Amino acid sequence: EPGHFRFHCFGEKIFHLETQLGYQHRGVEELILKQKNLNSCLIESIAGDSLIAYATTYCNALEALSDTHITRKAMKIRGIGLEMERIAVHLGDLSGISNDIAYLLGNSVFGAIRTVVINSMLELCGSRFGKSLIQLGGVGFNIDRDLGQKLKKNLKKVLKKVHLMEETLFNAPSVISRLEQTGTIQKQDAEKIGMVGPAGRASGVSIDVRVDHSYGIYQYYPVYKFALESGDVFARTYMRFLEIQKSIELIEEIIDYLGEKEALIKDMPGLSSSAMVISMVEGWRGEIVHAALTDSTGKLKKYKIKDPSFNNWYGLTLAVKNNGISDFPLSNKSFNLSYCGFDL
């Protein structure tokens, strides 16, 4: 994941940052078109930290092209997977932010809490990162009553520890002094460059695909949008706390009404000919967009992917302007943007 950052500085003050992302030219979009069998394996390899979100976006696209309607239970399990991915990565980011300000208690505790979440995913599908959970036509693994109760129990423990760490972290003056008024992006600037996801919402840009273009289980279990205004590292950090709490509440609600009898996966017919679809999913970084076109025989002839990092990389450039050079790692981690999602 090569990246090059060139700083224009006067002493310790950054006047401008040039971000040059190196390319390995993976040719992902071309490989999708060359697949003999349609499945989500290749898609899961595009950006490993957004594996479930990418697989869901892809499957939603192809299911729409084939007029396949997955069962409500499959939608629920996909929703649980998406929210668990969001929780796990946000916890990892909180650990990284704590490390960058030398708050080692937060670094250790958030890392340990994250392990509880990804180990719960392991029990669900045999992979800590959710591999093979999302399948064309539905999902590959079931959540029965016992597993559902175990997931709820684990997440209750996570939520309790998150609340304790929230109180500890944000009551530490040394922490607040490093987070507040660092890496600030005003709302008007965030809107101009089209920032998305938690980074955009931390600057007052209230955009969330789960609400604005609801899909899957979010059509039946609504998510309520919220945004902060300060646009600094503090806001991007606190936004993660808020999202973790809301995601855990949503998962618990879905598990309470999971049901047992619906099929997990449906056979999917061929794709419609001469058709186009745009699929959008709210990953933990923000909106992931896939566009697919088919030819007259029903084969994919064009596939285009947009990672939320396409929107937000320029936001990092704006955030570090007029900040000290030592604040760059902290601002960078508060965005946690993708190199591989950018290099398609």
Phi and psi in degrees as GROMACS dihedral restraints (atoms count N, CA, C in turn):
[ dihedral_restraints ]
;  ai    aj    ak    al  type     phi  dphi    fc
    3     4     5     6     1   -72.4    20    10
    4     5     6     7     1   137.4    20    10
    6     7     8     9     1  -145.2    20    10
    7     8     9    10     1   145.9    20    10
    9    10    11    12     1  -127.3    20    10
   10    11    12    13     1   125.2    20    10
   12    13    14    15     1  -117.5    20    10
   13    14    15    16     1   120.0    20    10
   15    16    17    18     1  -110.9    20    10
   16    17    18    19     1   118.6    20    10
   18    19    20    21     1   -99.4    20    10
   19    20    21    22     1   132.7    20    10
   21    22    23    24     1  -102.2    20    10
   22    23    24    25     1   111.1    20    10
   24    25    26    27     1  -127.7    20    10
   25    26    27    28     1   156.3    20    10
   27    28    29    30     1  -123.0    20    10
   28    29    30    31     1   105.5    20    10
   30    31    32    33     1    65.1    20    10
   31    32    33    34     1  -122.7    20    10
   33    34    35    36     1   -94.0    20    10
   34    35    36    37     1    -4.3    20    10
   36    37    38    39     1   -92.4    20    10
   37    38    39    40     1   131.2    20    10
   39    40    41    42     1   -88.0    20    10
   40    41    42    43     1   123.1    20    10
   42    43    44    45     1   -92.5    20    10
   43    44    45    46     1   -32.4    20    10
   45    46    47    48     1  -160.1    20    10
   46    47    48    49     1   147.2    20    10
   48    49    50    51     1  -124.1    20    10
   49    50    51    52     1   126.2    20    10
   51    52    53    54     1  -101.5    20    10
   52    53    54    55     1   118.5    20    10
   54    55    56    57     1  -101.8    20    10
   55    56    57    58     1   117.0    20    10
   57    58    59    60     1  -118.5    20    10
   58    59    60    61     1   110.5    20    10
   60    61    62    63     1   -90.2    20    10
   61    62    63    64     1   121.6    20    10
   63    64    65    66     1   -71.1    20    10
   64    65    66    67     1   149.7    20    10
   66    67    68    69     1  -115.5    20    10
   67    68    69    70     1   135.6    20    10
   69    70    71    72     1  -102.6    20    10
   70    71    72    73     1    -1.7    20    10
   72    73    74    75     1    49.9    20    10
   73    74    75    76     1    62.8    20    10
   75    76    77    78     1   -68.8    20    10
   76    77    78    79     1   -24.7    20    10
   78    79    80    81     1    67.8    20    10
   79    80    81    82     1    37.4    20    10
   81    82    83    84     1   -60.5    20    10
   82    83    84    85     1   -46.5    20    10
   84    85    86    87     1   -63.8    20    10
   85    86    87    88     1   -35.9    20    10
   87    88    89    90     1   -70.3    20    10
   88    89    90    91     1   -38.2    20    10
   90    91    92    93     1   -63.2    20    10
   91    92    93    94     1   -35.3    20    10
   93    94    95    96     1   -59.6    20    10
   94    95    96    97     1   -41.3    20    10
   96    97    98    99     1   -70.7    20    10
   97    98    99   100     1   -24.9    20    10
   99   100   101   102     1   -88.9    20    10
  100   101   102   103     1    -4.9    20    10
  102   103   104   105     1   -61.6    20    10
  103   104   105   106     1   133.7    20    10
  105   106   107   108     1   -76.7    20    10
  106   107   108   109     1   -38.0    20    10
  108   109   110   111     1  -119.3    20    10
  109   110   111   112     1   131.1    20    10
  111   112   113   114     1   -73.2    20    10
  112   113   114   115     1   119.7    20    10
  114   115   116   117     1  -155.8    20    10
  115   116   117   118     1   176.2    20    10
  117   118   119   120     1   -97.7    20    10
  118   119   120   121     1     5.7    20    10
  120   121   122   123     1   -61.9    20    10
  121   122   123   124     1   -48.7    20    10
  123   124   125   126     1   -63.0    20    10
  124   125   126   127     1   -42.3    20    10
  126   127   128   129     1   -61.0    20    10
  127   128   129   130     1   -35.1    20    10
  129   130   131   132     1   -65.6    20    10
  130   131   132   133     1   -15.7    20    10
  132   133   134   135     1   -97.1    20    10
  133   134   135   136     1    -1.6    20    10
  135   136   137   138     1   -68.9    20    10
  136   137   138   139     1   -52.7    20    10
  138   139   140   141     1  -141.7    20    10
  139   140   141   142     1   101.8    20    10
  141   142   143   144     1   -61.5    20    10
  142   143   144   145     1   -25.4    20    10
  144   145   146   147     1   -83.4    20    10
  145   146   147   148     1    -4.8    20    10
  147   148   149   150     1  -127.9    20    10
  148   149   150   151     1    35.6    20    10
  150   151   152   153     1   -57.5    20    10
  151   152   153   154     1   -49.0    20    10
  153   154   155   156     1   -68.0    20    10
  154   155   156   157     1   -41.1    20    10
  156   157   158   159     1   -64.4    20    10
  157   158   159   160     1   -42.9    20    10
  159   160   161   162     1   -65.2    20    10
  160   161   162   163     1   -45.0    20    10
  162   163   164   165     1   -63.4    20    10
  163   164   165   166     1   -37.9    20    10
  165   166   167   168     1   -66.2    20    10
  166   167   168   169     1   -42.0    20    10
  168   169   170   171     1   -61.6    20    10
  169   170   171   172     1   -44.2    20    10
  171   172   173   174     1   -64.0    20    10
  172   173   174   175     1   -48.5    20    10
  174   175   176   177     1   -64.9    20    10
  175   176   177   178     1   -39.9    20    10
  177   178   179   180     1   -58.5    20    10
  178   179   180   181     1   -40.3    20    10
  180   181   182   183     1   -64.4    20    10
  181   182   183   184     1   -50.4    20    10
  183   184   185   186     1   -71.6    20    10
  184   185   186   187     1   -32.0    20    10
  186   187   188   189     1   -67.0    20    10
  187   188   189   190     1   -35.5    20    10
  189   190   191   192     1   -67.1    20    10
  190   191   192   193     1   -40.0    20    10
  192   193   194   195     1   -67.7    20    10
  193   194   195   196     1   -24.7    20    10
  195   196   197   198     1  -103.9    20    10
  196   197   198   199     1     5.3    20    10
  198   199   200   201     1    55.7    20    10
  199   200   201   202     1    42.8    20    10
  201   202   203   204     1   -98.0    20    10
  202   203   204   205     1   128.0    20    10
  204   205   206   207     1  -112.6    20    10
  205   206   207   208     1   108.7    20    10
  207   208   209   210     1   -73.4    20    10
  208   209   210   211     1   161.6    20    10
  210   211   212   213     1   -72.6    20    10
  211   212   213   214     1   161.0    20    10
  213   214   215   216     1   -61.4    20    10
  214   215   216   217     1   -37.1    20    10
  216   217   218   219     1   -66.2    20    10
  217   218   219   220     1   -40.6    20    10
  219   220   221   222     1   -61.7    20    10
  220   221   222   223     1   -40.2    20    10
  222   223   224   225     1   -59.0    20    10
  223   224   225   226     1   -42.4    20    10
  225   226   227   228     1   -64.3    20    10
  226   227   228   229     1   -42.8    20    10
  228   229   230   231     1   -67.8    20    10
  229   230   231   232     1   -37.8    20    10
  231   232   233   234     1   -60.6    20    10
  232   233   234   235     1   -43.4    20    10
  234   235   236   237     1   -62.3    20    10
  235   236   237   238     1   -41.2    20    10
  237   238   239   240     1   -62.2    20    10
  238   239   240   241     1   -43.5    20    10
  240   241   242   243     1   -61.3    20    10
  241   242   243   244     1   -44.7    20    10
  243   244   245   246     1   -61.3    20    10
  244   245   246   247     1   -44.1    20    10
  246   247   248   249     1   -72.1    20    10
  247   248   249   250     1   -33.4    20    10
  249   250   251   252     1   -67.7    20    10
  250   251   252   253     1   -37.5    20    10
  252   253   254   255     1   -62.2    20    10
  253   254   255   256     1   -43.4    20    10
  255   256   257   258     1   -59.3    20    10
  256   257   258   259     1   -47.2    20    10
  258   259   260   261     1   -60.9    20    10
  259   260   261   262     1   -47.6    20    10
  261   262   263   264     1   -62.0    20    10
  262   263   264   265     1   -45.7    20    10
  264   265   266   267     1   -71.4    20    10
  265   266   267   268     1   -39.2    20    10
  267   268   269   270     1   -60.2    20    10
  268   269   270   271     1   -40.0    20    10
  270   271   272   273     1   -64.5    20    10
  271   272   273   274     1   -40.5    20    10
  273   274   275   276     1   -62.4    20    10
  274   275   276   277     1   -38.9    20    10
  276   277   278   279     1   -66.8    20    10
  277   278   279   280     1   -40.4    20    10
  279   280   281   282     1   -62.7    20    10
  280   281   282   283     1   -36.1    20    10
  282   283   284   285     1   -64.5    20    10
  283   284   285   286     1   -43.9    20    10
  285   286   287   288     1   -66.0    20    10
  286   287   288   289     1   -41.7    20    10
  288   289   290   291     1   -62.8    20    10
  289   290   291   292     1   -42.8    20    10
  291   292   293   294     1   -60.3    20    10
  292   293   294   295     1   -39.9    20    10
  294   295   296   297     1   -64.5    20    10
  295   296   297   298     1   -39.1    20    10
  297   298   299   300     1   -71.1    20    10
  298   299   300   301     1   -16.6    20    10
  300   301   302   303     1  -108.7    20    10
  301   302   303   304     1    15.7    20    10
  303   304   305   306     1    61.6    20    10
  304   305   306   307     1    29.6    20    10
  306   307   308   309     1   -96.4    20    10
  307   308   309   310     1    84.2    20    10
  309   310   311   312     1   -70.9    20    10
  310   311   312   313     1   -25.9    20    10
  312   313   314   315     1   -60.9    20    10
  313   314   315   316     1   -49.2    20    10
  315   316   317   318     1   -63.0    20    10
  316   317   318   319     1   -40.3    20    10
  318   319   320   321     1   -57.3    20    10
  319   320   321   322     1   -44.6    20    10
  321   322   323   324     1   -73.8    20    10
  322   323   324   325     1   -46.3    20    10
  324   325   326   327     1   -68.2    20    10
  325   326   327   328     1   -45.3    20    10
  327   328   329   330     1   -63.5    20    10
  328   329   330   331     1   -37.3    20    10
  330   331   332   333     1   -63.1    20    10
  331   332   333   334     1   -40.0    20    10
  333   334   335   336     1   -68.5    20    10
  334   335   336   337     1   -39.9    20    10
  336   337   338   339     1   -64.4    20    10
  337   338   339   340     1   -41.1    20    10
  339   340   341   342     1   -57.3    20    10
  340   341   342   343     1   -37.1    20    10
  342   343   344   345     1   -61.3    20    10
  343   344   345   346     1   -36.0    20    10
  345   346   347   348     1   -61.0    20    10
  346   347   348   349     1   -40.7    20    10
  348   349   350   351     1   -69.8    20    10
  349   350   351   352     1   -48.3    20    10
  351   352   353   354     1   -72.1    20    10
  352   353   354   355     1   -26.8    20    10
  354   355   356   357     1   -70.7    20    10
  355   356   357   358     1   -30.1    20    10
  357   358   359   360     1   -66.8    20    10
  358   359   360   361     1   -38.7    20    10
  360   361   362   363     1   -63.2    20    10
  361   362   363   364     1   -37.1    20    10
  363   364   365   366     1   -59.7    20    10
  364   365   366   367     1   -41.8    20    10
  366   367   368   369     1   -66.7    20    10
  367   368   369   370     1   -29.7    20    10
  369   370   371   372     1   -73.3    20    10
  370   371   372   373     1   -47.7    20    10
  372   373   374   375     1  -134.2    20    10
  373   374   375   376     1     5.5    20    10
  375   376   377   378     1    84.2    20    10
  376   377   378   379     1     5.9    20    10
  378   379   380   381     1  -139.5    20    10
  379   380   381   382     1   132.9    20    10
  381   382   383   384     1   -67.7    20    10
  382   383   384   385     1   -18.0    20    10
  384   385   386   387     1  -110.0    20    10
  385   386   387   388     1     5.4    20    10
  387   388   389   390     1    89.0    20    10
  388   389   390   391     1    19.0    20    10
  390   391   392   393     1   -62.3    20    10
  391   392   393   394     1   138.6    20    10
  393   394   395   396     1    71.1    20    10
  394   395   396   397     1     3.5    20    10
  396   397   398   399     1   -70.8    20    10
  397   398   399   400     1   -46.7    20    10
  399   400   401   402     1   -90.4    20    10
  400   401   402   403     1   119.6    20    10
  402   403   404   405     1  -125.1    20    10
  403   404   405   406     1   153.6    20    10
  405   406   407   408     1   -60.5    20    10
  406   407   408   409     1   126.1    20    10
  408   409   410   411     1    92.2    20    10
  409   410   411   412     1    -1.1    20    10
  411   412   413   414     1   155.9    20    10
  412   413   414   415     1  -133.6    20    10
  414   415   416   417     1  -133.2    20    10
  415   416   417   418     1   158.4    20    10
  417   418   419   420     1   -93.1    20    10
  418   419   420   421     1    -8.4    20    10
  420   421   422   423     1  -140.7    20    10
  421   422   423   424     1   149.6    20    10
  423   424   425   426     1  -100.2    20    10
  424   425   426   427     1   155.0    20    10
  426   427   428   429     1  -117.2    20    10
  427   428   429   430     1   102.7    20    10
  429   430   431   432     1   -85.0    20    10
  430   431   432   433     1  -177.5    20    10
  432   433   434   435     1   -60.0    20    10
  433   434   435   436     1   -44.9    20    10
  435   436   437   438     1   -64.8    20    10
  436   437   438   439     1   -45.0    20    10
  438   439   440   441     1   -66.1    20    10
  439   440   441   442     1   -38.7    20    10
  441   442   443   444     1   -59.6    20    10
  442   443   444   445     1   -44.1    20    10
  444   445   446   447     1   -66.7    20    10
  445   446   447   448     1   -34.9    20    10
  447   448   449   450     1   -67.9    20    10
  448   449   450   451     1   -40.7    20    10
  450   451   452   453     1   -61.4    20    10
  451   452   453   454     1   -43.3    20    10
  453   454   455   456     1   -62.0    20    10
  454   455   456   457     1   -42.1    20    10
  456   457   458   459     1   -62.3    20    10
  457   458   459   460     1   -45.4    20    10
  459   460   461   462     1   -62.8    20    10
  460   461   462   463     1   -42.4    20    10
  462   463   464   465     1   -70.8    20    10
  463   464   465   466     1   -30.9    20    10
  465   466   467   468     1   -63.2    20    10
  466   467   468   469     1   -39.7    20    10
  468   469   470   471     1   -64.0    20    10
  469   470   471   472     1   -43.0    20    10
  471   472   473   474     1   -60.5    20    10
  472   473   474   475     1   -47.2    20    10
  474   475   476   477     1   -62.3    20    10
  475   476   477   478     1   -40.6    20    10
  477   478   479   480     1   -61.2    20    10
  478   479   480   481     1   -44.5    20    10
  480   481   482   483     1   -71.3    20    10
  481   482   483   484     1   -34.2    20    10
  483   484   485   486     1   -62.8    20    10
  484   485   486   487     1   -42.5    20    10
  486   487   488   489     1   -62.6    20    10
  487   488   489   490     1   -41.3    20    10
  489   490   491   492     1   -64.3    20    10
  490   491   492   493     1   -43.1    20    10
  492   493   494   495     1   -70.7    20    10
  493   494   495   496     1   -33.3    20    10
  495   496   497   498     1   -59.6    20    10
  496   497   498   499     1   -46.7    20    10
  498   499   500   501     1   -64.5    20    10
  499   500   501   502     1   -41.0    20    10
  501   502   503   504     1   -69.4    20    10
  502   503   504   505     1   -46.0    20    10
  504   505   506   507     1   -63.0    20    10
  505   506   507   508     1   -50.6    20    10
  507   508   509   510     1   -85.2    20    10
  508   509   510   511     1     2.8    20    10
  510   511   512   513     1  -102.6    20    10
  511   512   513   514     1     4.7    20    10
  513   514   515   516     1   -94.4    20    10
  514   515   516   517     1   112.7    20    10
  516   517   518   519     1   -56.2    20    10
  517   518   519   520     1   -35.6    20    10
  519   520   521   522     1   -65.2    20    10
  520   521   522   523     1   -31.0    20    10
  522   523   524   525     1   -73.9    20    10
  523   524   525   526     1   -50.1    20    10
  525   526   527   528     1   -59.6    20    10
  526   527   528   529     1   -39.9    20    10
  528   529   530   531     1   -64.4    20    10
  529   530   531   532     1   -25.3    20    10
  531   532   533   534     1   -88.0    20    10
  532   533   534   535     1   -26.3    20    10
  534   535   536   537     1   -92.3    20    10
  535   536   537   538     1   -39.9    20    10
  537   538   539   540     1   -73.5    20    10
  538   539   540   541     1   138.1    20    10
  540   541   542   543     1    60.5    20    10
  541   542   543   544     1    25.8    20    10
  543   544   545   546     1  -111.8    20    10
  544   545   546   547     1   133.0    20    10
  546   547   548   549     1    59.6    20    10
  547   548   549   550     1    48.4    20    10
  549   550   551   552     1   -85.4    20    10
  550   551   552   553     1   136.5    20    10
  552   553   554   555     1  -126.6    20    10
  553   554   555   556     1   119.3    20    10
  555   556   557   558     1   -72.2    20    10
  556   557   558   559     1   157.2    20    10
  558   559   560   561     1   -57.3    20    10
  559   560   561   562     1   -43.7    20    10
  561   562   563   564     1   -63.4    20    10
  562   563   564   565     1   -34.5    20    10
  564   565   566   567     1   -72.9    20    10
  565   566   567   568     1   -40.3    20    10
  567   568   569   570     1   -62.3    20    10
  568   569   570   571     1   -38.3    20    10
  570   571   572   573     1   -68.8    20    10
  571   572   573   574     1   -39.7    20    10
  573   574   575   576     1   -62.3    20    10
  574   575   576   577     1   -39.8    20    10
  576   577   578   579     1   -92.8    20    10
  577   578   579   580     1     0.0    20    10
  579   580   581   582     1    72.1    20    10
  580   581   582   583     1    41.1    20    10
  582   583   584   585     1   -65.7    20    10
  583   584   585   586     1   146.6    20    10
  585   586   587   588     1  -131.4    20    10
  586   587   588   589     1   172.7    20    10
  588   589   590   591     1    69.7    20    10
  589   590   591   592     1  -162.4    20    10
  591   592   593   594     1   -58.4    20    10
  592   593   594   595     1   -34.6    20    10
  594   595   596   597     1   -64.2    20    10
  595   596   597   598     1   -41.9    20    10
  597   598   599   600     1   -67.8    20    10
  598   599   600   601     1   -43.3    20    10
  600   601   602   603     1   -65.9    20    10
  601   602   603   604     1   -28.0    20    10
  603   604   605   606     1   -69.5    20    10
  604   605   606   607     1   -19.0    20    10
  606   607   608   609     1  -104.6    20    10
  607   608   609   610     1    16.8    20    10
  609   610   611   612     1    88.7    20    10
  610   611   612   613     1     4.8    20    10
  612   613   614   615     1   -89.9    20    10
  613   614   615   616     1    98.2    20    10
  615   616   617   618     1   -85.1    20    10
  616   617   618   619     1    79.2    20    10
  618   619   620   621     1  -124.4    20    10
  619   620   621   622     1   128.6    20    10
  621   622   623   624     1  -151.6    20    10
  622   623   624   625     1   116.2    20    10
  624   625   626   627     1   -58.5    20    10
  625   626   627   628     1   -33.0    20    10
  627   628   629   630     1   -60.3    20    10
  628   629   630   631     1   -25.2    20    10
  630   631   632   633     1  -103.0    20    10
  631   632   633   634     1   -48.6    20    10
  633   634   635   636     1   -73.6    20    10
  634   635   636   637     1   -32.2    20    10
  636   637   638   639     1  -138.1    20    10
  637   638   639   640     1    63.9    20    10
  639   640   641   642     1   -59.0    20    10
  640   641   642   643     1   143.5    20    10
  642   643   644   645     1  -143.1    20    10
  643   644   645   646     1   159.8    20    10
  645   646   647   648     1    53.7    20    10
  646   647   648   649     1  -135.6    20    10
  648   649   650   651     1   -69.7    20    10
  649   650   651   652     1   -18.5    20    10
  651   652   653   654     1   -70.3    20    10
  652   653   654   655     1   -12.0    20    10
  654   655   656   657     1   -73.7    20    10
  655   656   657   658     1   -21.0    20    10
  657   658   659   660     1  -112.6    20    10
  658   659   660   661     1   -23.4    20    10
  660   661   662   663     1  -122.4    20    10
  661   662   663   664     1    88.3    20    10
  663   664   665   666     1   -66.7    20    10
  664   665   666   667     1   146.6    20    10
  666   667   668   669     1  -106.2    20    10
  667   668   669   670     1   137.8    20    10
  669   670   671   672     1  -100.5    20    10
  670   671   672   673     1   129.8    20    10
  672   673   674   675     1   -75.6    20    10
  673   674   675   676     1   147.0    20    10
  675   676   677   678     1  -148.7    20    10
  676   677   678   679     1   154.2    20    10
  678   679   680   681     1  -144.4    20    10
  679   680   681   682     1   156.0    20    10
  681   682   683   684     1  -109.4    20    10
  682   683   684   685     1   169.8    20    10
  684   685   686   687     1  -115.5    20    10
  685   686   687   688     1   -23.4    20    10
  687   688   689   690     1   -71.9    20    10
  688   689   690   691     1   -27.8    20    10
  690   691   692   693     1    67.8    20    10
  691   692   693   694     1    15.7    20    10
  693   694   695   696     1  -103.4    20    10
  694   695   696   697     1  -175.9    20    10
  696   697   698   699     1   -60.6    20    10
  697   698   699   700     1   -36.0    20    10
  699   700   701   702     1   -56.9    20    10
  700   701   702   703     1   -47.6    20    10
  702   703   704   705     1   -63.9    20    10
  703   704   705   706     1   -42.3    20    10
  705   706   707   708     1   -68.2    20    10
  706   707   708   709     1   -29.5    20    10
  708   709   710   711     1   -73.5    20    10
  709   710   711   712     1   -48.0    20    10
  711   712   713   714     1   -67.3    20    10
  712   713   714   715     1   -30.9    20    10
  714   715   716   717     1   -59.1    20    10
  715   716   717   718     1   -35.5    20    10
  717   718   719   720     1   -66.2    20    10
  718   719   720   721     1   -41.4    20    10
  720   721   722   723     1   -58.0    20    10
  721   722   723   724     1   -47.1    20    10
  723   724   725   726     1   -61.6    20    10
  724   725   726   727     1   -43.9    20    10
  726   727   728   729     1   -68.3    20    10
  727   728   729   730     1   -37.8    20    10
  729   730   731   732     1   -59.5    20    10
  730   731   732   733     1   -47.4    20    10
  732   733   734   735     1   -62.4    20    10
  733   734   735   736     1   -45.0    20    10
  735   736   737   738     1   -66.8    20    10
  736   737   738   739     1   -37.1    20    10
  738   739   740   741     1   -66.2    20    10
  739   740   741   742     1   -40.7    20    10
  741   742   743   744     1   -64.5    20    10
  742   743   744   745     1   -43.2    20    10
  744   745   746   747     1   -59.8    20    10
  745   746   747   748     1   -41.3    20    10
  747   748   749   750     1   -66.2    20    10
  748   749   750   751     1   -44.0    20    10
  750   751   752   753     1   -61.0    20    10
  751   752   753   754     1   -44.0    20    10
  753   754   755   756     1   -61.5    20    10
  754   755   756   757     1   -40.0    20    10
  756   757   758   759     1   -66.0    20    10
  757   758   759   760     1   -42.2    20    10
  759   760   761   762     1   -64.3    20    10
  760   761   762   763     1   -43.4    20    10
  762   763   764   765     1   -62.5    20    10
  763   764   765   766     1   -36.7    20    10
  765   766   767   768     1   -61.7    20    10
  766   767   768   769     1   -24.3    20    10
  768   769   770   771     1  -126.3    20    10
  769   770   771   772     1    42.0    20    10
  771   772   773   774     1   -72.4    20    10
  772   773   774   775     1   -41.1    20    10
  774   775   776   777     1    78.6    20    10
  775   776   777   778     1   164.4    20    10
  777   778   779   780     1  -127.1    20    10
  778   779   780   781     1   -22.7    20    10
  780   781   782   783     1   -97.4    20    10
  781   782   783   784     1   -15.0    20    10
  783   784   785   786     1   -74.5    20    10
  784   785   786   787     1   151.2    20    10
  786   787   788   789     1   -66.8    20    10
  787   788   789   790     1   147.7    20    10
  789   790   791   792     1   -85.6    20    10
  790   791   792   793     1   -27.8    20    10
  792   793   794   795     1  -145.8    20    10
  793   794   795   796     1   145.2    20    10
  795   796   797   798     1  -117.9    20    10
  796   797   798   799     1   146.9    20    10
  798   799   800   801     1   -65.7    20    10
  799   800   801   802     1   137.3    20    10
  801   802   803   804     1  -108.6    20    10
  802   803   804   805     1   124.0    20    10
  804   805   806   807     1   -71.3    20    10
  805   806   807   808     1  -179.6    20    10
  807   808   809   810     1   -65.7    20    10
  808   809   810   811     1   163.6    20    10
  810   811   812   813     1   -76.5    20    10
  811   812   813   814     1   150.2    20    10
  813   814   815   816     1   -66.1    20    10
  814   815   816   817     1   147.7    20    10
  816   817   818   819     1   -84.9    20    10
  817   818   819   820     1   148.9    20    10
  819   820   821   822     1    47.9    20    10
  820   821   822   823     1    52.4    20    10
  822   823   824   825     1  -126.6    20    10
  823   824   825   826     1   162.9    20    10
  825   826   827   828     1  -139.8    20    10
  826   827   828   829     1   145.5    20    10
  828   829   830   831     1  -143.0    20    10
  829   830   831   832     1   146.7    20    10
  831   832   833   834     1  -119.3    20    10
  832   833   834   835     1   122.8    20    10
  834   835   836   837     1  -113.0    20    10
  835   836   837   838     1   132.6    20    10
  837   838   839   840     1  -128.9    20    10
  838   839   840   841     1   134.4    20    10
  840   841   842   843     1  -136.6    20    10
  841   842   843   844     1   140.3    20    10
  843   844   845   846     1   -86.2    20    10
  844   845   846   847     1    97.5    20    10
  846   847   848   849     1   -77.7    20    10
  847   848   849   850     1   179.4    20    10
  849   850   851   852     1   -69.0    20    10
  850   851   852   853     1   -24.1    20    10
  852   853   854   855     1   -84.7    20    10
  853   854   855   856     1   -21.1    20    10
  855   856   857   858     1   139.9    20    10
  856   857   858   859     1  -159.2    20    10
  858   859   860   861     1   -73.1    20    10
  859   860   861   862     1   127.5    20    10
  861   862   863   864     1  -104.3    20    10
  862   863   864   865     1   128.8    20    10
  864   865   866   867     1  -123.5    20    10
  865   866   867   868     1   128.2    20    10
  867   868   869   870     1  -120.4    20    10
  868   869   870   871     1   132.9    20    10
  870   871   872   873     1  -119.3    20    10
  871   872   873   874     1   132.5    20    10
  873   874   875   876     1  -131.4    20    10
  874   875   876   877     1   140.0    20    10
  876   877   878   879     1  -126.1    20    10
  877   878   879   880     1   142.5    20    10
  879   880   881   882     1  -113.3    20    10
  880   881   882   883     1   157.0    20    10
  882   883   884   885     1   -91.4    20    10
  883   884   885   886     1  -169.7    20    10
  885   886   887   888     1   -69.9    20    10
  886   887   888   889     1   -14.2    20    10
  888   889   890   891     1   -99.2    20    10
  889   890   891   892     1    -0.2    20    10
  891   892   893   894     1    87.7    20    10
  892   893   894   895     1    14.7    20    10
  894   895   896   897     1   -97.3    20    10
  895   896   897   898     1   149.2    20    10
  897   898   899   900     1   -65.2    20    10
  898   899   900   901     1   128.1    20    10
  900   901   902   903     1  -115.1    20    10
  901   902   903   904     1   -14.9    20    10
  903   904   905   906     1  -153.7    20    10
  904   905   906   907     1   134.9    20    10
  906   907   908   909     1  -139.7    20    10
  907   908   909   910     1   124.2    20    10
  909   910   911   912     1  -124.5    20    10
  910   911   912   913     1   137.4    20    10
  912   913   914   915     1  -123.1    20    10
  913   914   915   916     1   137.7    20    10
  915   916   917   918     1  -128.3    20    10
  916   917   918   919     1   117.5    20    10
  918   919   920   921     1   -84.1    20    10
  919   920   921   922     1   149.3    20    10
  921   922   923   924     1   -60.0    20    10
  922   923   924   925     1   -21.2    20    10
  924   925   926   927     1   -65.3    20    10
  925   926   927   928     1   -24.8    20    10
  927   928   929   930     1   -56.6    20    10
  928   929   930   931     1   -37.7    20    10
  930   931   932   933     1   -76.6    20    10
  931   932   933   934     1   -36.9    20    10
  933   934   935   936     1   -98.9    20    10
  934   935   936   937     1   -10.9    20    10
  936   937   938   939     1   -61.1    20    10
  937   938   939   940     1   -40.1    20    10
  939   940   941   942     1   -67.7    20    10
  940   941   942   943     1   -25.4    20    10
  942   943   944   945     1   -61.0    20    10
  943   944   945   946     1   -38.4    20    10
  945   946   947   948     1   -62.1    20    10
  946   947   948   949     1   -41.0    20    10
  948   949   950   951     1   -58.7    20    10
  949   950   951   952     1   -43.7    20    10
  951   952   953   954     1   -69.1    20    10
  952   953   954   955     1   -35.3    20    10
  954   955   956   957     1   -65.2    20    10
  955   956   957   958     1   -36.4    20    10
  957   958   959   960     1   -87.7    20    10
  958   959   960   961     1    -7.5    20    10
  960   961   962   963     1   -61.8    20    10
  961   962   963   964     1   131.1    20    10
  963   964   965   966     1    67.6    20    10
  964   965   966   967     1    14.3    20    10
  966   967   968   969     1   -98.9    20    10
  967   968   969   970     1   165.7    20    10
  969   970   971   972     1   -73.4    20    10
  970   971   972   973     1   151.2    20    10
  972   973   974   975     1   -61.3    20    10
  973   974   975   976     1   -30.6    20    10
  975   976   977   978     1   -70.5    20    10
  976   977   978   979     1   -14.9    20    10
  978   979   980   981     1   -86.4    20    10
  979   980   981   982     1    -7.9    20    10
  981   982   983   984     1   -60.4    20    10
  982   983   984   985     1   -48.6    20    10
  984   985   986   987     1   -56.6    20    10
  985   986   987   988     1   -36.7    20    10
  987   988   989   990     1   -68.7    20    10
  988   989   990   991     1   -46.3    20    10
  990   991   992   993     1   -62.4    20    10
  991   992   993   994     1   -42.2    20    10
  993   994   995   996     1   -60.1    20    10
  994   995   996   997     1   -46.2    20    10
  996   997   998   999     1   -68.1    20    10
  997   998   999  1000     1   -30.4    20    10
  999  1000  1001  1002     1   -68.1    20    10
 1000  1001  1002  1003     1   -20.9    20    10
 1002  1003  1004  1005     1   -92.8    20    10
 1003  1004  1005  1006     1   -42.9    20    10
 1005  1006  1007  1008     1    47.2    20    10
 1006  1007  1008  1009     1    64.3    20    10
 1008  1009  1010  1011     1   -86.2    20    10
 1009  1010  1011  1012     1   163.8    20    10
 1011  1012  1013  1014     1  -100.7    20    10
 1012  1013  1014  1015     1   133.3    20    10
 1014  1015  1016  1017     1   -86.2    20    10
 1015  1016  1017  1018     1   -47.4    20    10
 1017  1018  1019  1020     1   -69.8    20    10
 1018  1019  1020  1021     1   -30.7    20    10
 1020  1021  1022  1023     1   -68.3    20    10
 1021  1022  1023  1024     1   -22.7    20    10
 1023  1024  1025  1026     1   -84.6    20    10
 1024  1025  1026  1027     1   -29.9    20    10
 1026  1027  1028  1029     1   -98.0    20    10
 1027  1028  1029  1030     1    91.6    20    10
